[in-house]
Amino acid sequence: MSKIERKAIDRVFILLGTALTAILLIAGGLAWYGYHFATESVRTELAQQKVYFPPKNSPAIAALPAADQIQVNKYAGQQLLDGQQAKVYANNFINVHLQKVAAGQTYAEVSTAAQKDPTNPKLQAQKAVLFQGETLRGLLLGSGYAYWTFGMIAKLAAIAAFVGAGIMAVLVLLGMQHLAKLK
């Protein structure tokens, strides 16, 4: 391969490397923005709700099964502010209490029974409690935990893009050094 051909190839790779570096920096910036937006949105919304985990060793925690106590005690007394906390509160606190409302039946099951027996006050009360509890649980898991998780994935993608951009930048600089030696 002639020196002129080698220079042309180096220039093409330097140009492609520079473009890829720029693309990775832009992608990383957008992913970082997504991470920040998602996690701050969740934090802001949850903070406004002013939900707190019960204090450590409280009767509310002591009434939970052992595995759920361990999870809830991790955040005992804290305000619910992030997706991981939302998941624990939804699955290990609210869900446990919901299981006791109607012997493990869901809102859909109790609602069906309540429609067949609309004058039964116990079914109507269970229906209302399950509706509210399952709605809150669903919101915490969907808008809290899931959205937070998307933010965490965006953070990892941003870091990977920035690392990739750094590696590409080093390769571009090495290519420029190589090109300078060929002159």
N, C-alpha and C positions, 0 to 999 in steps of 0.2 A: 504494500500500500504506500502510495506516495505521501510526502509531507503535506501537500495541498489537500489531498483527500482526508488525511487524518485531521487537519485543522477544521475542515468542513464538518466532519463527524463530531468533533469536540464542540464546535459552535452549536450544532443542533442539540446535542445533549445538554449543554449549558442552558440554552433557551428553554428546552423542555423541563429541565430541573428547576429553573427560575419560575416558570409558569406553575409547575406542580407545587413549589414552595408557597407561592401566592394563593393558590387554590386551597391548600391545607390550612394556611393561616386564616383565610376567610371562613372555611368550614369550621375550624376550631373556634373562631370568634362567635359564629352563629350558634354553635352547640353550647358554648359557655353562656351566651345570652339566654338560651333555652333553659339551661340548668338554673341560672339565677332567677329567671322569671317563674319557673315552676315551683322552686323551693320557697321563694319569697311569697308567692301567691298563696301557697298552702299555709305557710307560717302566719301570714296576715289574717287569712280567713279563720284559722283555728284560734289564733290569739283573741279575735273578736268574740268568739263563742265563750271564752272564759271557763273552759272545762278543765277540771283538775282530777288527777288520780287521787284515790283515797290515801290518807296517810299510812305509812308503814305500820303493820300490826293492827290495823283498824278492824272492826268487826266485818266491814264490807269485804276486806281482803281475806280475812280468816274464814269466811263462808265459802270461798272459792275452792275448787279442787286443787291439790298440791301443785300440779303442773302450771295451772293458771296463776296461783299465788306467786310462783317464782317469776313469771313474766310481768305481772302487774307490780310486784315489789321493786322491779328494776327502775320504775318511774314513780314510785310512791310519793305522794305529796306534790309532784311536779305538775305544772300546767302543760296541757297537751298542745304541742307546737309543731311537731313534724310528722312525717308519714309513718315512720317506724312506731312512734307512740300511738298514732291513730290506729294502726293495725292491731297493736296489743290491746288497746282500749276496746276496739270493736270485737275482736275474737276472744279475748281472755277475760273480759269484764261484762260487756253488754250481752254477748251471745250466751254466756253462762247463765245470766239472769233470765234471758228469754226462754231458755230451756225449761225453767221452772214455772213459767206462767201457765202453760197448758200441757204439761207432761211431755214436753219436747215437740209439740205440734207447731207448725209454722202458721204465719198469718193466713196464708191461702187456705190451709186446712180448717182453721178455726172460723174463718170468714164464710166458708162453704156451709159449715154447721150452723153458724149464726143466721145465715139466710134462710135455712130450713126451720129455724126456731127463733124468730125475731123478738119474741117476748122474754127470752131467757136472759136475765141481767148478767149472769156470770159469763156467758158466751160473748155478750156485747162488750163487757169490760175487758175480757181477754183479747178480743178482736182489736180494741182500741190500743191496749198496751203493746200488743205484738206489732201493730201497724207502726206506731211511733218508734218502738225499739228497732225494728227491722229497717225502717227508713233511716234512722240515725246511723245504724251500723253500716248500711249500704253507702250512705254519704261519706262516712269516715273511710271506708275501704276504697270507694271510687274516687272521690274528690280529694281525699287526703293521701292515703297510702299509694294508690295507683299513680296519681299525678306526681307525687313526690318521687316515686320510683323512676318515672320517665325523666324527671330532672336529674336523678343520680346517673342514669344511663347517658344522658346528654353530657354530664360532667366528664365521665370516662371517655366518651367520644371526643370531647374537646381536648382532653389531655393527650389522647392518642394522636390527634391531628397536630397538636403543637409539637409533640415529640417527632412525628414524621416530618413536619416542616423544618425542624432543627437539623435532622439528619440530611434532608435534601439540601438545606443551605450549606452544610459542610461539604457535601458532594459537589455542589456547584462551585464552591470556592476551590476545592481540589481540582476540578475540571479547568477552572480559570488558570490556576498555577501550571497545570500541564500544558495548556494552550500557550501560555507565555513562554514556556521552555522550548516550544516548537518554532518560535519565530527566529 
